[in-house]
Amino acid sequence: MPELISGGITLMVMGMSTVFLFLALLVVMTRLLSWLLSKLPEAKAAADNSQNSASSEQQNMLEVAVVAAAVTKAHGR
């Protein structure tokens, strides 16, 4: 009987250690990816922001026109 309990405790410790190591690796990789992604978009966002401000407004106006046309056609006015 003590051999069975000892084997169970060993299996439990190995399983808990595996889960702990996997979760620790997951936290490290998530933080690393977050750090990398926080560095990349800064330069790209500044360039895109100046170029897309005018086209974004035109896109919004186009969407409003399309929705208005669809509503008008749907209601048959």
N, CA, C, O and CB atoms as a CASP TS submission, in Angstrom:
PFRMAT TS
TARGET T0000
AUTHOR 0000-0000-0000
METHOD Language model
MODEL 1
PARENT N/A
ATOM      1  N   MET     1       0.812  -1.193   0.000  1.00  0.00           N
ATOM      2  CA  MET     1       0.000   0.000   0.000  1.00  0.00           C
ATOM      3  C   MET     1       0.861   1.265   0.000  1.00  0.00           C
ATOM      4  O   MET     1       0.553   2.188  -0.753  1.00  0.00           O
ATOM      5  CB  MET     1      -0.927  -0.006   1.197  1.00  0.00           C
ATOM      6  N   PRO     2       1.927   1.355   0.807  1.00  0.00           N
ATOM      7  CA  PRO     2       2.742   2.572   0.787  1.00  0.00           C
ATOM      8  C   PRO     2       3.394   2.810  -0.572  1.00  0.00           C
ATOM      9  O   PRO     2       3.646   3.958  -0.937  1.00  0.00           O
ATOM     10  CB  PRO     2       3.814   2.496   1.859  1.00  0.00           C
ATOM     11  N   GLU     3       3.668   1.750  -1.323  1.00  0.00           N
ATOM     12  CA  GLU     3       4.244   1.939  -2.656  1.00  0.00           C
ATOM     13  C   GLU     3       3.244   2.615  -3.584  1.00  0.00           C
ATOM     14  O   GLU     3       3.620   3.445  -4.412  1.00  0.00           O
ATOM     15  CB  GLU     3       4.690   0.592  -3.249  1.00  0.00           C
ATOM     16  N   LEU     4       1.973   2.260  -3.446  1.00  0.00           N
ATOM     17  CA  LEU     4       0.929   2.845  -4.279  1.00  0.00           C
ATOM     18  C   LEU     4       0.746   4.317  -3.938  1.00  0.00           C
ATOM     19  O   LEU     4       0.577   5.139  -4.839  1.00  0.00           O
ATOM     20  CB  LEU     4      -0.394   2.085  -4.103  1.00  0.00           C
ATOM     21  N   ILE     5       0.775   4.662  -2.664  1.00  0.00           N
ATOM     22  CA  ILE     5       0.648   6.060  -2.242  1.00  0.00           C
ATOM     23  C   ILE     5       1.874   6.856  -2.693  1.00  0.00           C
ATOM     24  O   ILE     5       1.745   7.986  -3.163  1.00  0.00           O
ATOM     25  CB  ILE     5       0.476   6.155  -0.702  1.00  0.00           C
ATOM     26  N   SER     6       3.044   6.273  -2.552  1.00  0.00           N
ATOM     27  CA  SER     6       4.269   6.944  -2.991  1.00  0.00           C
ATOM     28  C   SER     6       4.237   7.187  -4.495  1.00  0.00           C
ATOM     29  O   SER     6       4.629   8.260  -4.952  1.00  0.00           O
ATOM     30  CB  SER     6       5.509   6.111  -2.614  1.00  0.00           C
ATOM     31  N   GLY     7       3.779   6.215  -5.264  1.00  0.00           N
ATOM     32  CA  GLY     7       3.661   6.383  -6.707  1.00  0.00           C
ATOM     33  C   GLY     7       2.647   7.466  -7.067  1.00  0.00           C
ATOM     34  O   GLY     7       2.865   8.250  -7.990  1.00  0.00           O
ATOM     35  N   GLY     8       1.544   7.501  -6.333  1.00  0.00           N
ATOM     36  CA  GLY     8       0.521   8.525  -6.570  1.00  0.00           C
ATOM     37  C   GLY     8       1.037   9.923  -6.273  1.00  0.00           C
ATOM     38  O   GLY     8       0.774  10.864  -7.022  1.00  0.00           O
ATOM     39  N   ILE     9       1.769  10.053  -5.184  1.00  0.00           N
ATOM     40  CA  ILE     9       2.335  11.365  -4.821  1.00  0.00           C
ATOM     41  C   ILE     9       3.371  11.792  -5.851  1.00  0.00           C
ATOM     42  O   ILE     9       3.423  12.962  -6.230  1.00  0.00           O
ATOM     43  CB  ILE     9       2.975  11.320  -3.406  1.00  0.00           C
ATOM     44  N   THR    10       4.185  10.866  -6.300  1.00  0.00           N
ATOM     45  CA  THR    10       5.177  11.179  -7.336  1.00  0.00           C
ATOM     46  C   THR    10       4.494  11.644  -8.616  1.00  0.00           C
ATOM     47  O   THR    10       4.903  12.635  -9.221  1.00  0.00           O
ATOM     48  CB  THR    10       6.062   9.953  -7.625  1.00  0.00           C
ATOM     49  N   LEU    11       3.458  10.929  -9.024  1.00  0.00           N
ATOM     50  CA  LEU    11       2.714  11.304 -10.225  1.00  0.00           C
ATOM     51  C   LEU    11       2.061  12.678 -10.061  1.00  0.00           C
ATOM     52  O   LEU    11       2.048  13.479 -10.996  1.00  0.00           O
ATOM     53  CB  LEU    11       1.648  10.246 -10.544  1.00  0.00           C
ATOM     54  N   MET    12       1.523  12.944  -8.879  1.00  0.00           N
ATOM     55  CA  MET    12       0.893  14.228  -8.604  1.00  0.00           C
ATOM     56  C   MET    12       1.912  15.364  -8.676  1.00  0.00           C
ATOM     57  O   MET    12       1.626  16.406  -9.266  1.00  0.00           O
ATOM     58  CB  MET    12       0.219  14.206  -7.229  1.00  0.00           C
ATOM     59  N   VAL    13       3.061  15.187  -8.102  1.00  0.00           N
ATOM     60  CA  VAL    13       4.101  16.218  -8.113  1.00  0.00           C
ATOM     61  C   VAL    13       4.599  16.456  -9.534  1.00  0.00           C
ATOM     62  O   VAL    13       4.814  17.601  -9.931  1.00  0.00           O
ATOM     63  CB  VAL    13       5.275  15.816  -7.195  1.00  0.00           C
ATOM     64  N   MET    14       4.782  15.397 -10.294  1.00  0.00           N
ATOM     65  CA  MET    14       5.236  15.555 -11.675  1.00  0.00           C
ATOM     66  C   MET    14       4.180  16.280 -12.517  1.00  0.00           C
ATOM     67  O   MET    14       4.514  17.148 -13.323  1.00  0.00           O
ATOM     68  CB  MET    14       5.559  14.182 -12.293  1.00  0.00           C
ATOM     69  N   GLY    15       2.926  15.924 -12.328  1.00  0.00           N
ATOM     70  CA  GLY    15       1.851  16.580 -13.069  1.00  0.00           C
ATOM     71  C   GLY    15       1.720  18.047 -12.712  1.00  0.00           C
ATOM     72  O   GLY    15       1.572  18.889 -13.598  1.00  0.00           O
ATOM     73  N   MET    16       1.774  18.367 -11.425  1.00  0.00           N
ATOM     74  CA  MET    16       1.662  19.758 -10.995  1.00  0.00           C
ATOM     75  C   MET    16       2.867  20.566 -11.461  1.00  0.00           C
ATOM     76  O   MET    16       2.732  21.738 -11.813  1.00  0.00           O
ATOM     77  CB  MET    16       1.528  19.839  -9.469  1.00  0.00           C
ATOM     78  N   SER    17       4.032  19.951 -11.464  1.00  0.00           N
ATOM     79  CA  SER    17       5.230  20.644 -11.951  1.00  0.00           C
ATOM     80  C   SER    17       5.121  20.935 -13.444  1.00  0.00           C
ATOM     81  O   SER    17       5.501  22.013 -13.899  1.00  0.00           O
ATOM     82  CB  SER    17       6.490  19.807 -11.668  1.00  0.00           C
ATOM     83  N   THR    18       4.606  19.981 -14.198  1.00  0.00           N
ATOM     84  CA  THR    18       4.429  20.180 -15.641  1.00  0.00           C
ATOM     85  C   THR    18       3.466  21.324 -15.908  1.00  0.00           C
ATOM     86  O   THR    18       3.741  22.179 -16.750  1.00  0.00           O
ATOM     87  CB  THR    18       3.919  18.893 -16.311  1.00  0.00           C
ATOM     88  N   VAL    19       2.346  21.353 -15.206  1.00  0.00           N
ATOM     89  CA  VAL    19       1.362  22.428 -15.384  1.00  0.00           C
ATOM     90  C   VAL    19       1.969  23.765 -14.984  1.00  0.00           C
ATOM     91  O   VAL    19       1.778  24.761 -15.682  1.00  0.00           O
ATOM     92  CB  VAL    19       0.086  22.149 -14.555  1.00  0.00           C
ATOM     93  N   PHE    20       2.692  23.804 -13.881  1.00  0.00           N
ATOM     94  CA  PHE    20       3.309  25.054 -13.432  1.00  0.00           C
ATOM     95  C   PHE    20       4.314  25.571 -14.457  1.00  0.00           C
ATOM     96  O   PHE    20       4.328  26.761 -14.773  1.00  0.00           O
ATOM     97  CB  PHE    20       3.998  24.854 -12.077  1.00  0.00           C
ATOM     98  N   LEU    21       5.150  24.682 -14.972  1.00  0.00           N
ATOM     99  CA  LEU    21       6.140  25.103 -15.961  1.00  0.00           C
ATOM    100  C   LEU    21       5.480  25.578 -17.248  1.00  0.00           C
ATOM    101  O   LEU    21       5.929  26.558 -17.843  1.00  0.00           O
ATOM    102  CB  LEU    21       7.101  23.963 -16.263  1.00  0.00           C
ATOM    103  N   PHE    22       4.431  24.906 -17.686  1.00  0.00           N
ATOM    104  CA  PHE    22       3.721  25.335 -18.885  1.00  0.00           C
ATOM    105  C   PHE    22       3.096  26.714 -18.681  1.00  0.00           C
ATOM    106  O   PHE    22       3.192  27.573 -19.557  1.00  0.00           O
ATOM    107  CB  PHE    22       2.641  24.313 -19.262  1.00  0.00           C
ATOM    108  N   LEU    23       2.465  26.927 -17.543  1.00  0.00           N
ATOM    109  CA  LEU    23       1.845  28.231 -17.283  1.00  0.00           C
ATOM    110  C   LEU    23       2.893  29.334 -17.152  1.00  0.00           C
ATOM    111  O   LEU    23       2.676  30.454 -17.615  1.00  0.00           O
ATOM    112  CB  LEU    23       0.995  28.170 -16.011  1.00  0.00           C
ATOM    113  N   ALA    24       4.015  29.026 -16.531  1.00  0.00           N
ATOM    114  CA  ALA    24       5.089  30.017 -16.432  1.00  0.00           C
ATOM    115  C   ALA    24       5.627  30.361 -17.816  1.00  0.00           C
ATOM    116  O   ALA    24       5.875  31.532 -18.104  1.00  0.00           O
ATOM    117  CB  ALA    24       6.227  29.497 -15.532  1.00  0.00           C
ATOM    118  N   LEU    25       5.810  29.366 -18.672  1.00  0.00           N
ATOM    119  CA  LEU    25       6.260  29.609 -20.043  1.00  0.00           C
ATOM    120  C   LEU    25       5.224  30.430 -20.808  1.00  0.00           C
ATOM    121  O   LEU    25       5.590  31.308 -21.589  1.00  0.00           O
ATOM    122  CB  LEU    25       6.528  28.275 -20.769  1.00  0.00           C
ATOM    123  N   LEU    26       3.953  30.160 -20.596  1.00  0.00           N
ATOM    124  CA  LEU    26       2.884  30.908 -21.244  1.00  0.00           C
ATOM    125  C   LEU    26       2.902  32.375 -20.827  1.00  0.00           C
ATOM    126  O   LEU    26       2.721  33.257 -21.666  1.00  0.00           O
ATOM    127  CB  LEU    26       1.530  30.287 -20.917  1.00  0.00           C
ATOM    128  N   VAL    27       3.115  32.644 -19.553  1.00  0.00           N
ATOM    129  CA  VAL    27       3.195  34.024 -19.071  1.00  0.00           C
ATOM    130  C   VAL    27       4.396  34.739 -19.678  1.00  0.00           C
ATOM    131  O   VAL    27       4.282  35.884 -20.116  1.00  0.00           O
ATOM    132  CB  VAL    27       3.280  34.055 -17.537  1.00  0.00           C
ATOM    133  N   VAL    28       5.539  34.074 -19.707  1.00  0.00           N
ATOM    134  CA  VAL    28       6.746  34.686 -20.268  1.00  0.00           C
ATOM    135  C   VAL    28       6.564  34.982 -21.750  1.00  0.00           C
ATOM    136  O   VAL    28       6.920  36.067 -22.211  1.00  0.00           O
ATOM    137  CB  VAL    28       7.960  33.771 -20.058  1.00  0.00           C
ATOM    138  N   MET    29       6.020  34.044 -22.492  1.00  0.00           N
ATOM    139  CA  MET    29       5.826  34.250 -23.931  1.00  0.00           C
ATOM    140  C   MET    29       4.795  35.347 -24.202  1.00  0.00           C
ATOM    141  O   MET    29       4.954  36.122 -25.146  1.00  0.00           O
ATOM    142  CB  MET    29       5.387  32.940 -24.602  1.00  0.00           C
ATOM    143  N   THR    30       3.743  35.420 -23.387  1.00  0.00           N
ATOM    144  CA  THR    30       2.735  36.465 -23.553  1.00  0.00           C
ATOM    145  C   THR    30       3.341  37.833 -23.292  1.00  0.00           C
ATOM    146  O   THR    30       3.092  38.776 -24.043  1.00  0.00           O
ATOM    147  CB  THR    30       1.543  36.224 -22.616  1.00  0.00           C
ATOM    148  N   ARG    31       4.123  37.950 -22.247  1.00  0.00           N
ATOM    149  CA  ARG    31       4.770  39.236 -21.953  1.00  0.00           C
ATOM    150  C   ARG    31       5.773  39.622 -23.034  1.00  0.00           C
ATOM    151  O   ARG    31       5.876  40.793 -23.400  1.00  0.00           O
ATOM    152  CB  ARG    31       5.471  39.179 -20.596  1.00  0.00           C
ATOM    153  N   LEU    32       6.505  38.647 -23.542  1.00  0.00           N
ATOM    154  CA  LEU    32       7.473  38.909 -24.607  1.00  0.00           C
ATOM    155  C   LEU    32       6.754  39.377 -25.871  1.00  0.00           C
ATOM    156  O   LEU    32       7.178  40.345 -26.503  1.00  0.00           O
ATOM    157  CB  LEU    32       8.314  37.646 -24.903  1.00  0.00           C
ATOM    158  N   LEU    33       5.692  38.711 -26.235  1.00  0.00           N
ATOM    159  CA  LEU    33       4.930  39.096 -27.422  1.00  0.00           C
ATOM    160  C   LEU    33       4.301  40.473 -27.236  1.00  0.00           C
ATOM    161  O   LEU    33       4.283  41.278 -28.166  1.00  0.00           O
ATOM    162  CB  LEU    33       3.843  38.052 -27.728  1.00  0.00           C
ATOM    163  N   SER    34       3.796  40.741 -26.065  1.00  0.00           N
ATOM    164  CA  SER    34       3.220  42.062 -25.777  1.00  0.00           C
ATOM    165  C   SER    34       4.280  43.149 -25.896  1.00  0.00           C
ATOM    166  O   SER    34       4.016  44.219 -26.444  1.00  0.00           O
ATOM    167  CB  SER    34       2.593  42.088 -24.368  1.00  0.00           C
ATOM    168  N   TRP    35       5.467  42.880 -25.389  1.00  0.00           N
ATOM    169  CA  TRP    35       6.553  43.865 -25.471  1.00  0.00           C
ATOM    170  C   TRP    35       6.958  44.098 -26.921  1.00  0.00           C
ATOM    171  O   TRP    35       7.162  45.237 -27.339  1.00  0.00           O
ATOM    172  CB  TRP    35       7.773  43.399 -24.650  1.00  0.00           C
ATOM    173  N   LEU    36       7.072  43.011 -27.689  1.00  0.00           N
ATOM    174  CA  LEU    36       7.454  43.144 -29.097  1.00  0.00           C
ATOM    175  C   LEU    36       6.407  43.926 -29.882  1.00  0.00           C
ATOM    176  O   LEU    36       6.753  44.790 -30.688  1.00  0.00           O
ATOM    177  CB  LEU    36       7.655  41.762 -29.726  1.00  0.00           C
ATOM    178  N   LEU    37       5.149  43.634 -29.656  1.00  0.00           N
ATOM    179  CA  LEU    37       4.093  44.318 -30.391  1.00  0.00           C
ATOM    180  C   LEU    37       3.940  45.771 -29.968  1.00  0.00           C
ATOM    181  O   LEU    37       3.509  46.606 -30.763  1.00  0.00           O
ATOM    182  CB  LEU    37       2.784  43.595 -30.204  1.00  0.00           C
ATOM    183  N   SER    38       4.284  46.077 -28.746  1.00  0.00           N
ATOM    184  CA  SER    38       4.207  47.477 -28.323  1.00  0.00           C
ATOM    185  C   SER    38       5.309  48.307 -28.968  1.00  0.00           C
ATOM    186  O   SER    38       5.171  49.523 -29.099  1.00  0.00           O
ATOM    187  CB  SER    38       4.298  47.580 -26.797  1.00  0.00           C
ATOM    188  N   LYS    39       6.393  47.670 -29.367  1.00  0.00           N
ATOM    189  CA  LYS    39       7.491  48.390 -30.020  1.00  0.00           C
ATOM    190  C   LYS    39       7.224  48.614 -31.504  1.00  0.00           C
ATOM    191  O   LYS    39       7.606  49.660 -32.030  1.00  0.00           O
ATOM    192  CB  LYS    39       8.796  47.628 -29.844  1.00  0.00           C
ATOM    193  N   LEU    40       6.597  47.694 -32.185  1.00  0.00           N
ATOM    194  CA  LEU    40       6.421  47.771 -33.631  1.00  0.00           C
ATOM    195  C   LEU    40       5.443  48.833 -34.107  1.00  0.00           C
ATOM    196  O   LEU    40       5.803  49.594 -35.005  1.00  0.00           O
ATOM    197  CB  LEU    40       5.977  46.465 -34.130  1.00  0.00           C
ATOM    198  N   PRO    41       4.245  48.940 -33.577  1.00  0.00           N
ATOM    199  CA  PRO    41       3.260  49.817 -34.209  1.00  0.00           C
ATOM    200  C   PRO    41       3.485  51.304 -34.013  1.00  0.00           C
ATOM    201  O   PRO    41       2.807  52.096 -34.667  1.00  0.00           O
ATOM    202  CB  PRO    41       1.930  49.482 -33.705  1.00  0.00           C
ATOM    203  N   GLU    42       4.383  51.724 -33.165  1.00  0.00           N
ATOM    204  CA  GLU    42       4.547  53.150 -32.894  1.00  0.00           C
ATOM    205  C   GLU    42       4.953  53.918 -34.152  1.00  0.00           C
ATOM    206  O   GLU    42       4.338  54.935 -34.473  1.00  0.00           O
ATOM    207  CB  GLU    42       5.587  53.362 -31.797  1.00  0.00           C
ATOM    208  N   ALA    43       5.951  53.462 -34.850  1.00  0.00           N
ATOM    209  CA  ALA    43       6.406  54.170 -36.042  1.00  0.00           C
ATOM    210  C   ALA    43       5.388  54.031 -37.167  1.00  0.00           C
ATOM    211  O   ALA    43       5.136  54.987 -37.901  1.00  0.00           O
ATOM    212  CB  ALA    43       7.776  53.642 -36.494  1.00  0.00           C
ATOM    213  N   LYS    44       4.811  52.861 -37.303  1.00  0.00           N
ATOM    214  CA  LYS    44       3.846  52.632 -38.369  1.00  0.00           C
ATOM    215  C   LYS    44       2.561  53.408 -38.115  1.00  0.00           C
ATOM    216  O   LYS    44       1.969  53.930 -39.060  1.00  0.00           O
ATOM    217  CB  LYS    44       3.545  51.141 -38.504  1.00  0.00           C
ATOM    218  N   ALA    45       2.121  53.498 -36.884  1.00  0.00           N
ATOM    219  CA  ALA    45       0.892  54.203 -36.559  1.00  0.00           C
ATOM    220  C   ALA    45       1.025  55.693 -36.824  1.00  0.00           C
ATOM    221  O   ALA    45       0.067  56.326 -37.269  1.00  0.00           O
ATOM    222  CB  ALA    45       0.513  53.962 -35.110  1.00  0.00           C
ATOM    223  N   ALA    46       2.177  56.259 -36.562  1.00  0.00           N
ATOM    224  CA  ALA    46       2.375  57.683 -36.810  1.00  0.00           C
ATOM    225  C   ALA    46       2.311  57.986 -38.299  1.00  0.00           C
ATOM    226  O   ALA    46       1.740  59.003 -38.695  1.00  0.00           O
ATOM    227  CB  ALA    46       3.713  58.147 -36.233  1.00  0.00           C
ATOM    228  N   ALA    47       2.877  57.138 -39.117  1.00  0.00           N
ATOM    229  CA  ALA    47       2.844  57.351 -40.568  1.00  0.00           C
ATOM    230  C   ALA    47       1.451  57.110 -41.126  1.00  0.00           C
ATOM    231  O   ALA    47       0.982  57.870 -41.974  1.00  0.00           O
ATOM    232  CB  ALA    47       3.852  56.435 -41.268  1.00  0.00           C
ATOM    233  N   ASP    48       0.795  56.072 -40.664  1.00  0.00           N
ATOM    234  CA  ASP    48      -0.543  55.757 -41.156  1.00  0.00           C
ATOM    235  C   ASP    48      -1.570  56.783 -40.700  1.00  0.00           C
ATOM    236  O   ASP    48      -2.525  57.070 -41.422  1.00  0.00           O
ATOM    237  CB  ASP    48      -0.959  54.374 -40.693  1.00  0.00           C
ATOM    238  N   ASN    49      -1.380  57.329 -39.521  1.00  0.00           N
ATOM    239  CA  ASN    49      -2.342  58.273 -38.971  1.00  0.00           C
ATOM    240  C   ASN    49      -2.430  59.530 -39.830  1.00  0.00           C
ATOM    241  O   ASN    49      -3.526  60.040 -40.066  1.00  0.00           O
ATOM    242  CB  ASN    49      -1.966  58.639 -37.537  1.00  0.00           C
ATOM    243  N   SER    50      -1.303  60.029 -40.295  1.00  0.00           N
ATOM    244  CA  SER    50      -1.318  61.244 -41.099  1.00  0.00           C
ATOM    245  C   SER    50      -1.887  60.983 -42.489  1.00  0.00           C
ATOM    246  O   SER    50      -2.530  61.863 -43.061  1.00  0.00           O
ATOM    247  CB  SER    50       0.089  61.822 -41.209  1.00  0.00           C
ATOM    248  N   GLN    51      -1.667  59.806 -43.038  1.00  0.00           N
ATOM    249  CA  GLN    51      -2.144  59.487 -44.377  1.00  0.00           C
ATOM    250  C   GLN    51      -3.612  59.087 -44.383  1.00  0.00           C
ATOM    251  O   GLN    51      -4.318  59.358 -45.355  1.00  0.00           O
ATOM    252  CB  GLN    51      -1.311  58.378 -44.972  1.00  0.00           C
ATOM    253  N   ASN    52      -4.073  58.462 -43.343  1.00  0.00           N
ATOM    254  CA  ASN    52      -5.416  57.910 -43.335  1.00  0.00           C
ATOM    255  C   ASN    52      -6.477  58.857 -42.798  1.00  0.00           C
ATOM    256  O   ASN    52      -7.658  58.512 -42.827  1.00  0.00           O
ATOM    257  CB  ASN    52      -5.428  56.670 -42.538  1.00  0.00           C
ATOM    258  N   SER    53      -6.110  60.027 -42.315  1.00  0.00           N
ATOM    259  CA  SER    53      -7.121  60.907 -41.742  1.00  0.00           C
ATOM    260  C   SER    53      -8.105  61.387 -42.799  1.00  0.00           C
ATOM    261  O   SER    53      -9.309  61.414 -42.546  1.00  0.00           O
ATOM    262  CB  SER    53      -6.460  62.098 -41.066  1.00  0.00           C
ATOM    263  N   ALA    54      -7.623  61.764 -43.968  1.00  0.00           N
ATOM    264  CA  ALA    54      -8.506  62.223 -45.037  1.00  0.00           C
ATOM    265  C   ALA    54      -9.257  61.055 -45.650  1.00  0.00           C
ATOM    266  O   ALA    54     -10.462  61.155 -45.880  1.00  0.00           O
ATOM    267  CB  ALA    54      -7.709  62.963 -46.115  1.00  0.00           C
ATOM    268  N   SER    55      -8.581  59.956 -45.916  1.00  0.00           N
ATOM    269  CA  SER    55      -9.257  58.815 -46.526  1.00  0.00           C
ATOM    270  C   SER    55     -10.259  58.184 -45.568  1.00  0.00           C
ATOM    271  O   SER    55     -11.257  57.617 -46.011  1.00  0.00           O
ATOM    272  CB  SER    55      -8.238  57.774 -46.973  1.00  0.00           C
ATOM    273  N   SER    56     -10.015  58.271 -44.277  1.00  0.00           N
ATOM    274  CA  SER    56     -10.944  57.736 -43.285  1.00  0.00           C
ATOM    275  C   SER    56     -12.246  58.525 -43.303  1.00  0.00           C
ATOM    276  O   SER    56     -13.326  57.942 -43.208  1.00  0.00           O
ATOM    277  CB  SER    56     -10.317  57.767 -41.879  1.00  0.00           C
ATOM    278  N   GLU    57     -12.153  59.837 -43.423  1.00  0.00           N
ATOM    279  CA  GLU    57     -13.359  60.658 -43.471  1.00  0.00           C
ATOM    280  C   GLU    57     -14.143  60.382 -44.752  1.00  0.00           C
ATOM    281  O   GLU    57     -15.373  60.328 -44.727  1.00  0.00           O
ATOM    282  CB  GLU    57     -13.000  62.152 -43.375  1.00  0.00           C
ATOM    283  N   GLN    58     -13.441  60.207 -45.866  1.00  0.00           N
ATOM    284  CA  GLN    58     -14.112  59.880 -47.127  1.00  0.00           C
ATOM    285  C   GLN    58     -14.781  58.505 -47.040  1.00  0.00           C
ATOM    286  O   GLN    58     -15.883  58.312 -47.553  1.00  0.00           O
ATOM    287  CB  GLN    58     -13.104  59.911 -48.300  1.00  0.00           C
ATOM    288  N   GLN    59     -14.116  57.569 -46.397  1.00  0.00           N
ATOM    289  CA  GLN    59     -14.684  56.229 -46.237  1.00  0.00           C
ATOM    290  C   GLN    59     -15.945  56.291 -45.381  1.00  0.00           C
ATOM    291  O   GLN    59     -16.929  55.616 -45.682  1.00  0.00           O
ATOM    292  CB  GLN    59     -13.651  55.269 -45.605  1.00  0.00           C
ATOM    293  N   ASN    60     -15.926  57.092 -44.320  1.00  0.00           N
ATOM    294  CA  ASN    60     -17.108  57.231 -43.471  1.00  0.00           C
ATOM    295  C   ASN    60     -18.272  57.835 -44.244  1.00  0.00           C
ATOM    296  O   ASN    60     -19.410  57.389 -44.097  1.00  0.00           O
ATOM    297  CB  ASN    60     -16.789  58.091 -42.249  1.00  0.00           C
ATOM    298  N   MET    61     -18.001  58.841 -45.062  1.00  0.00           N
ATOM    299  CA  MET    61     -19.058  59.465 -45.852  1.00  0.00           C
ATOM    300  C   MET    61     -19.623  58.479 -46.879  1.00  0.00           C
ATOM    301  O   MET    61     -20.827  58.471 -47.131  1.00  0.00           O
ATOM    302  CB  MET    61     -18.528  60.725 -46.556  1.00  0.00           C
ATOM    303  N   LEU    62     -18.771  57.663 -47.463  1.00  0.00           N
ATOM    304  CA  LEU    62     -19.210  56.658 -48.419  1.00  0.00           C
ATOM    305  C   LEU    62     -20.107  55.624 -47.733  1.00  0.00           C
ATOM    306  O   LEU    62     -21.134  55.225 -48.282  1.00  0.00           O
ATOM    307  CB  LEU    62     -17.997  55.970 -49.071  1.00  0.00           C
ATOM    308  N   GLU    63     -19.720  55.201 -46.549  1.00  0.00           N
ATOM    309  CA  GLU    63     -20.530  54.239 -45.799  1.00  0.00           C
ATOM    310  C   GLU    63     -21.891  54.822 -45.462  1.00  0.00           C
ATOM    311  O   GLU    63     -22.901  54.124 -45.554  1.00  0.00           O
ATOM    312  CB  GLU    63     -19.811  53.812 -44.517  1.00  0.00           C
ATOM    313  N   VAL    64     -21.936  56.091 -45.074  1.00  0.00           N
ATOM    314  CA  VAL    64     -23.207  56.741 -44.761  1.00  0.00           C
ATOM    315  C   VAL    64     -24.082  56.788 -46.006  1.00  0.00           C
ATOM    316  O   VAL    64     -25.283  56.531 -45.923  1.00  0.00           O
ATOM    317  CB  VAL    64     -22.976  58.165 -44.207  1.00  0.00           C
ATOM    318  N   ALA    65     -23.507  57.108 -47.148  1.00  0.00           N
ATOM    319  CA  ALA    65     -24.270  57.168 -48.394  1.00  0.00           C
ATOM    320  C   ALA    65     -24.817  55.793 -48.772  1.00  0.00           C
ATOM    321  O   ALA    65     -25.959  55.681 -49.219  1.00  0.00           O
ATOM    322  CB  ALA    65     -23.397  57.717 -49.527  1.00  0.00           C
ATOM    323  N   VAL    66     -24.012  54.754 -48.596  1.00  0.00           N
ATOM    324  CA  VAL    66     -24.453  53.395 -48.929  1.00  0.00           C
ATOM    325  C   VAL    66     -25.592  52.964 -48.012  1.00  0.00           C
ATOM    326  O   VAL    66     -26.572  52.378 -48.473  1.00  0.00           O
ATOM    327  CB  VAL    66     -23.278  52.400 -48.823  1.00  0.00           C
ATOM    328  N   VAL    67     -25.470  53.244 -46.743  1.00  0.00           N
ATOM    329  CA  VAL    67     -26.527  52.868 -45.796  1.00  0.00           C
ATOM    330  C   VAL    67     -27.799  53.649 -46.094  1.00  0.00           C
ATOM    331  O   VAL    67     -28.893  53.086 -46.054  1.00  0.00           O
ATOM    332  CB  VAL    67     -26.074  53.119 -44.338  1.00  0.00           C
ATOM    333  N   ALA    68     -27.671  54.933 -46.391  1.00  0.00           N
ATOM    334  CA  ALA    68     -28.849  55.737 -46.711  1.00  0.00           C
ATOM    335  C   ALA    68     -29.541  55.219 -47.971  1.00  0.00           C
ATOM    336  O   ALA    68     -30.770  55.162 -48.019  1.00  0.00           O
ATOM    337  CB  ALA    68     -28.457  57.211 -46.891  1.00  0.00           C
ATOM    338  N   ALA    69     -28.775  54.844 -48.983  1.00  0.00           N
ATOM    339  CA  ALA    69     -29.360  54.296 -50.204  1.00  0.00           C
ATOM    340  C   ALA    69     -30.057  52.966 -49.925  1.00  0.00           C
ATOM    341  O   ALA    69     -31.130  52.710 -50.471  1.00  0.00           O
ATOM    342  CB  ALA    69     -28.281  54.114 -51.278  1.00  0.00           C
ATOM    343  N   ALA    70     -29.470  52.126 -49.094  1.00  0.00           N
ATOM    344  CA  ALA    70     -30.077  50.838 -48.769  1.00  0.00           C
ATOM    345  C   ALA    70     -31.381  51.024 -47.999  1.00  0.00           C
ATOM    346  O   ALA    70     -32.361  50.326 -48.260  1.00  0.00           O
ATOM    347  CB  ALA    70     -29.104  49.980 -47.955  1.00  0.00           C
ATOM    348  N   VAL    71     -31.399  51.961 -47.055  1.00  0.00           N
ATOM    349  CA  VAL    71     -32.611  52.224 -46.281  1.00  0.00           C
ATOM    350  C   VAL    71     -33.697  52.773 -47.191  1.00  0.00           C
ATOM    351  O   VAL    71     -34.856  52.370 -47.094  1.00  0.00           O
ATOM    352  CB  VAL    71     -32.325  53.209 -45.128  1.00  0.00           C
ATOM    353  N   THR    72     -33.325  53.698 -48.080  1.00  0.00           N
ATOM    354  CA  THR    72     -34.288  54.277 -49.006  1.00  0.00           C
ATOM    355  C   THR    72     -34.884  53.201 -49.914  1.00  0.00           C
ATOM    356  O   THR    72     -36.090  53.197 -50.158  1.00  0.00           O
ATOM    357  CB  THR    72     -33.626  55.375 -49.847  1.00  0.00           C
ATOM    358  N   LYS    73     -34.069  52.313 -50.401  1.00  0.00           N
ATOM    359  CA  LYS    73     -34.558  51.249 -51.285  1.00  0.00           C
ATOM    360  C   LYS    73     -35.419  50.263 -50.519  1.00  0.00           C
ATOM    361  O   LYS    73     -36.422  49.778 -51.043  1.00  0.00           O
ATOM    362  CB  LYS    73     -33.387  50.516 -51.951  1.00  0.00           C
ATOM    363  N   ALA    74     -35.041  49.959 -49.286  1.00  0.00           N
ATOM    364  CA  ALA    74     -35.791  48.994 -48.483  1.00  0.00           C
ATOM    365  C   ALA    74     -37.175  49.522 -48.123  1.00  0.00           C
ATOM    366  O   ALA    74     -38.133  48.751 -48.068  1.00  0.00           O
ATOM    367  CB  ALA    74     -35.020  48.651 -47.212  1.00  0.00           C
ATOM    368  N   HIS    75     -37.291  50.807 -47.881  1.00  0.00           N
ATOM    369  CA  HIS    75     -38.581  51.386 -47.509  1.00  0.00           C
ATOM    370  C   HIS    75     -39.377  51.828 -48.716  1.00  0.00           C
ATOM    371  O   HIS    75     -40.538  52.211 -48.572  1.00  0.00           O
ATOM    372  CB  HIS    75     -38.380  52.554 -46.581  1.00  0.00           C
ATOM    373  N   GLY    76     -38.796  51.790 -49.893  1.00  0.00           N
ATOM    374  CA  GLY    76     -39.494  52.078 -51.122  1.00  0.00           C
ATOM    375  C   GLY    76     -39.881  53.528 -51.307  1.00  0.00           C
ATOM    376  O   GLY    76     -40.882  53.822 -51.959  1.00  0.00           O
ATOM    377  N   ARG    77     -39.128  54.414 -50.760  1.00  0.00           N
ATOM    378  CA  ARG    77     -39.436  55.857 -50.886  1.00  0.00           C
ATOM    379  C   ARG    77     -38.816  56.418 -52.104  1.00  0.00           C
ATOM    380  O   ARG    77     -38.963  57.609 -52.378  1.00  0.00           O
ATOM    381  CB  ARG    77     -38.964  56.637 -49.678  1.00  0.00           C
TER
END
